[in-house]
Amino acid sequence: MKFVNRELKGTKGYIRKQLIFEVVKTVVMFAMAFGIFFIGYMTLGTKKSLWSVLAVLALLPASKSLVGVIMLARFRSISDEDYELFSQKTGSLPTLYENILTTSERTFFVPVLCYAASDLIAYTSGDAEPVKAHLDTVLKAAGHKVSVKVFTDKAAFCKRAEVMRDSFKDDTGSAAVLNTIKAVSL
C-alpha cells in the first residue's frame, strides 16, 4: 500500500490526499475484520471459533491504519497563497512540501524545505531548534554532509530561498537527500 502514494509525498495537497486514502483504507479494514467475525458467528453460532481469532488478528493492521489517520488528521495542507509564495521563491530548487517528521518525543510539521549545494533550508511555524536537530541527526545517520538551517520567519526563509535559487546549478545529490527526508516523514 505504501507504494501507491510514494510519488505523492512531498507535494502540495499530500496531507489531504493521504488522509482521504488512509480513512478509506481504515474503514475497509475494520469492515473486513467485523465481517469475518459476523460470518463466523452466523455460520457456526458461537463466538468461540477460529473465525473470531482471525477477526481479532485482522483488527491489528486496521488499528495501525487508524493511528495513521489520527496522525494525519492533526495537520492541514498548506494554503494556496503560501504554496504560491514558496514555489515562486524556490523556483527550480528541489523542494518538498507538507512534511511531517516524527521523533520518539514529538511530531513536527515542516510546510516547505528545499535543498541545493549541501544546504538544506526549511520553514516551520513551530520551534526551529528541535526540527534542526532532528534533520541533522537523520541526514548524518544516512551519510549526508548537509548544512541545515530552519527558519520560523517566512520572509527570512523566502529571502534565503531566492539566494539559493539564483546560485543554483543542477545538483545531482539533491535526490538522495530529499529521498532520505521522504523516507523518515509520515
N, C-alpha and C positions, 0 to 999 in steps of 0.2 A: 504493500500500500504506500510506503514511503516514496517509491519511485514514480508514482503517478504525478506527484506535485513537486518533484525535485527542481525543475526549472522555474517554478513559480517563486521559490524562496528568494528573498532579496529584492522583489519588485513591489511597486506601488499596488496596494489592494491585497497584498498577500494575507494579512491577518483576517480580513473579511472573508475572502475566498476559502482560506484554510478552516476558519471557524464553521462555515456552512458545510464543508466536506466532513469535518470531524463530528458535527451534530448528526448528520445523516448516517455516518458510519456507526456512531454510538447507538442511535435508535435501532438500526438494523441488527446490531449485535445483541442488544438487550431483547429485542423481539425474537431472535433466534433462540436465545437461552430460555426464555419463558415458553416459547413454542415447543422446544424439546421436552421441557418439564410437563406441559399440559398434554402432549401427545402420549408420553409415558403414563401419565396419570389416567388419562381417558382409556387407553388400551388395556392397562393392567389393573386399574382400580386401586392402586396403592402408591404411596409416595416412597416406599422403600424398595426402589428398583435401581437398576443400572442407569436408567434414563435420568433419574434425579441426580446421580453423580455426574453424568455428562452435562446436565444443565448447570450445575454448580461450577464445573470446570469452564463452561462457556461464559460464565459471569466474570472470570478473571480478565480476559482481554477486553471485555465490554467495560469493565471498571477502569482499566488502564486508559481506554479511549475517553471515558468520562473525565478523567483527570486532565487529559489534553484539552478537552472542551473548556474546563474550568480555567486552565492556564491561559488559553487564548481569549476567553471572554473578558479578562481583566484589562485588555488593551484594545485600542481603536486604531484603525488605519490612519495615516497622516492625511491632512486635508489637501484638497486640490491646490489651494493657494500656497501651502508650504511645499508641496511637490513641485509646482511651477518655479518657485523661488530657488529651491535646491537644485533642480535639474538645469536651470538657467546658469547658476553659478558654477556647478561642477562641469557642465559641458560634456566633453568626451572622456572625462576621467572615469575609470572603473568605479562604480558606485553601487552600494547595497542600501535598500530602503527597508524599513519596518523590521528591524532585528530585535528579537527577544533573547537576551543572553541570561542563562541561569547558572547560578553557583549553588553550593550546598546551603549557603546562608540567605541569599537574596536573588531576586529576579530584576533584570534591568531592561528597560525599553530604550533602544537606540534608533531614533527615526531615520537617520542617514549616517553613512560613513563612506569615505572614499579613500583610495589608495593610489599613490604614484611615487616612484623612485624611492622606495624604502620608507616612505612617510605615510602613515595612516592617520586620518583625522576623522573625528566623529562628533556628532551633536547629540546631546541629551538634555532633557529638561530637569533631570534629577541631579544627584551628586556625581560629580565627574571623577573623583579620585578612585572610588571602588570600580568604576567601569574601566578606567585606565589600567588599574592593577590587574583586573581580570583579563583584559585583552593582552596585556604584556605577558601574563602567565601562559595563556593559551597559545599565543604566537611563538613564544620561546620554546614551549614544550613541543611544538610542531617543527622546530628548527628554522624558523624565520627570524632574520635580523631586521626588525622593523622599529622605527621610532613612532610612538603612539601619542597623539595629542587629542584630548577630549574637551570640547567646548560646551559651555552651558548658555552661551550667548549666540543667538542666530547670526547677528551682524558680524561677530568675530569669526564664526565658522565660515560664513559666506565670503568674507574678505580673504581668509586663508585658502579657501577652495579656488577662488579666482586666481590667486598667485600660483597655486599648483597647476591649475588648468593652463595658464599662459606659458608655463615652462614644461608642460607635459610632452614627452616623446613616447612613442609606442613602447610600453613596458611589458615584457614577457613574463615577469614574475608575479604580476598582479593576480592572475587567475589562481595560482596556488594559494596566495594569502587570502583572497576572498572566498575560495572554496573551504579553507580552514575555518573561517568565520561562519560560513553557512553550515558547516558540519556541527558546530557547537551551539548554534542558535535553534530556538524552538520552531 
